[in-house]
Amino acid sequence: DIEYDGSKIKPGHTYSISARIEIDGKLRFITDTMNAVITDENNTQKVDLRLISVAGQ
């Protein structure tokens, strides 16, 4: 779970989440799409993130 202060959420704003995986300080995987959360009721409780491999690593 990721916790946040709900009192700081502003109506009309968009909030998103992203992820990255580093191995030995080198970026290996990252999300490449916007994943709206909090103000998108359908993506607040359980969010599946798709990460892609970073080329050349």
Secondary structure, DSSP 8 states (H G I E B T S, - for coil): -----GGG--TT--EEE--EEEETTEEEEEE-S-EEESSSGGGSS-----EEE-TT-
